[in-house]
């Protein structure tokens, strides 16, 4: 096989930022950070917004869009029932 054309396939630690869940799997993902594992290994670190431990589809919990405190909540605070009356 030719040298230098294959991706760097190695163990990588993925961490879910929403709940701190960590798991190690092999990946080619490019990372800049590393983390020290419990067994003493230092692995590349990749941060995830959500994983199977926090995603509503896998956990069986669902959130209402109006309860999330995001754009819908901001809109209702700003305009209230004025927008619905028109």
Phi, psi and omega in degrees: 000149180288143178278145172080006180252352183262145179291160180280094183267112186209173175292135179226139176266123176256135179234133177274116184290339182283334181220000177082005180295130180243144171211152182246132175212169179273138184203164175255005185300139179276131181227156176249340184257157174230162178221150178267123181275167180298329181274005176098348179287147173252117185241154172298145184246131175236126184264132180248146174283324180211153177219187179294341179281340183237349182286132182303328180297319182275329183274341180084003177255144179233148179247141175280141181298325182286343180266357186279350178071024182260225185294323180296315180297318178298318180296315181294324177293322183285314186252339178058226182272000180300317182291326181285334183287336183283000000 
